[in-house]
Amino acid sequence: MLTISIGETEMFNESTGEFVEVFGTKVQLEHSLASLSKWESKFKTSFLNHKDWTGEESKYYIECMILGEVSPEVLQMLTNDNYLEIQRYIDDPYVATTFGKDPQSGGPVREIITAEIIYYWMFGVGLPLECENWNLNKLMAVIKTINLKTNTKKMSRKDVLAQNNQINAQRRLQFGTSG
């Protein structure tokens, strides 16, 4: 979770033509599957594969990330430094786990990934719905880790014996022994 402190300031209210004092506040944001799903519901496109963001799309994603209620004036008070801090937070993997390249193509996976796909993966590995509020990068790493760990095939007894016989044969040849 990211917490941003917004200082007290004065803003001009165009409808009344007066300056209004806006008190400082803290805003809590979470880059999560729930946030991504809200954003995709509005823009009807994949969040993770989206390239050319408009200002409206970026601002709406920040709104989707906000936990709790925040007045619209507070969003107008975000500075460039706040936006940079939010971007760093979104880009941070929040995990130490790393993954290799796609074994079939040698490159990154090219599938269009949407919120529904991530929900499918999440439920497929047995994670509960509450995980939709985890940091998105952490959630993706946990899903990948579970898939990697559960999809490693155990060798059958027959395969283990065959492998051991092959290793023993190689060693007999290497050391010139009969057994």
N, C-alpha and C positions, 0 to 999 in steps of 0.2 A: 504494500500500500504506500502511496505517496501522499504526504501532507504538505500543502502549500500555504504559507502565511501571506495574507494580502493586507497591506497596511491601510490605515485610515486615509481617506482622500476626499476631495470635493469633485463632484461631477456636475455637468450642465444638463438639466432636464429640459429637453427641447419642447415638450408639450406645455410646460408651465413658464418657460423662459427664465427659470431661476437656477441658481446654483444650489445643490443639495449635498449635505455632508453624508458620506457613506462610511460607516464604522468598519474597522478592520475585522477580519475573520480568518478562520482556517478552513481550507477545503481539502477533503480527503478524496483521493481518486484511486481506482483499481482497474488495471489493464487486465480484464478477465474475459472468459468466454461469454458471460452474461452481457458485458459491454459490447463485445463484438457482435453478438446476436441482435442486440437492439439496433446497432448501426446498420447491419445488413438488412434488417427489416425495413428500414427507411429507404436505403439506396439501392436495394435489390441487386447487389453485386458482391463478389467475394472480397472480404476485407483484406485477407492475407495476400491475395494476388493483385490487389489494386496498386496501380503505379502513380498515376497523375492525380494527386489529391487537390481538390479545390479548397478554398478557405472555408466554405460552408461545411464540407465533409470533415475537415480537420476539427473545426469548432464543435460540430455535432458529436464527434467521437469523444471529445473532452467532456461534453455534457453527459454522454452515456457512461463515462468512467466515474462520474461524481457519485459518492455515497451520501445519502441523505438529501435534504432539501437545501438549495442555495438560490438566492434571488438572482434574477437575470443581470442586475447591476454588477454583481460580484464577478460574473464572467467577463464583463466589459473591462474590468479593472486588471485583468491578467496582462502582465508585461511580456516583452520579448524574452527576458530571462526566465519567466515562468514557463513560456512555451518551450524554450530550450530544455528546461528541467523536465518537463513532461515528456519530451521526445527522448531524452536520455533514459528516463524511466521505462518507456515503452521498448526501447532498443536493448535494455539490459536483460541478459538471459536469466538472471536470478537463480542459476544452478551451475554447478561445476561439471555436470555431465556433458560430454561431447559425443557426437555421432559421426561415423564415417559416411562416405558417399553411398549413394544408391548402388547396390551390388550389380544390378542389371545394366544400368546405363553409365555408371561411373560418375554421374553428376547428381545434382539435387533432384528431388522428386518434382515432377511437372504437373501433378494432379491439381485441379482447381479445388482448393480447400475452403469450404464454407463452414458456418457454425453447425449446420446439421451433420456434416461429416465428422467434425470434432466431437459432437454429442454422441454419434454412432461409435467412434473410437473409445470415448470415455466409458460408455455403458458396456461396450464389447470387452473391455478389460476389467469390468466390475467396479468402476469408480462410481460413487453415489452422486446424485444431482448437486449436492452442496459444493462439489469441486468446481462447478461452473464459476464460482466466485474467487477461485485461486488466481494468482498471477498467471496470465495466459502462457507465457514462456515456460514457467514451471510446470503447468498442467501438460503442455506438449512434451516436455522432457520426461515426465512421469509416465505418460502413455507410451512413449517410445521405449523407455526402459522396461516397462512391464512386457511389451511385445517382444523385445529382444530376449529377455530372461525366460519367458514362457514358451517361446518358439524354438528354443534350442532343443533339438531332438536327442533323446537318450538312445544310445546304441542298444540293440537287442543283444541277448546273451549269445546268440549265434554269431553276430557281427563282432562282438568283443573277442570270442574264441578265435575267429578267423584272423582278426587283427593281431592277436597275441601269437598265433602260429606263424604269421608272416614275419613279425619282428624276431621271433626265435630263429627262423630259417635264415634271416639276414645276419644275425649274430653268429650262427654256426659257420656260415661262409666267411665272415669277417675274421673270426678267431681260429678257424680251421679245426673245429671240434665236432664231435658226433652227437652232442646232446648234453 
